[in-house]
């Protein structure tokens, strides 16, 4: 059993910077828990969704959306399809479409996975209160759900309640010390709460072990910036980002610090 942190009543929120949630990690839905309907084959459907998502990524919006909509029409009773479409739309930042598919998944019986998807959409919208409502329902049904516990930490970080957020991340790490999402978020939360020096060893080790994850790769620069090593932070960031992108990320953090 996880050592859980239970949220007790409403808390005051603090101003947050738009897009900050993109620096935190939340895995979202777990498709392996869903079931394909008799009229679809899981691998085939997910492959078709991947093709549609690639079209969107290339800017071929008419064909991409048309393909994804046909997949939904041909699999109207498949929660797995709804979750896959929700994830694809989410990755393309089509949050209205993603939310609709996650809501459909909930109605089709994939309640936990759909609620996690809806929470992820609200976090991307910088709406921690909306996300918390979905996450509380998940935790009421599945108190040890690692994704929900980690996401509740993100909720608190977006509110500026870093000490509370860190308790959520630590409860996940006590159960799964190598959990990438919790370790990433814990280190960034430490840095945001004025403990950047303590945070850097965590994120540096995590980055070395996850070179294929852009979000993890970018965070060492953010923590260096919060620790006051601005020139070093810029050099680190420029390994992956343009200078304008790097400075935009640093400006987000500065805005968060001044808002707290």
Buried (B, 14 or more C-beta within 10 A) or exposed (E): EBEBBEBEEEBEBEEBBEEBBBBBBBBBBBBEEBEBBEEBEBEEBBEBBEEBBEBBEEEBEEEBBEBBEEBBEEBEEBBBBBBBBBBBBBEBEBBEBBBBBBBBBBEBEBBBBBBBBBBBBBBBBBBBEBBBBBBBBBBEEBEBBBBBBBBBBBBBBBBBBBEBBBBBBBBBBEBBEEBBBBBBBBBBBBBBBBBBBBBBEBBBEBBEEBEEBEBBBBBBBBBBBBBEBEEBBBEBBEEEBEEEEBBEBBEBBEBBEEEB
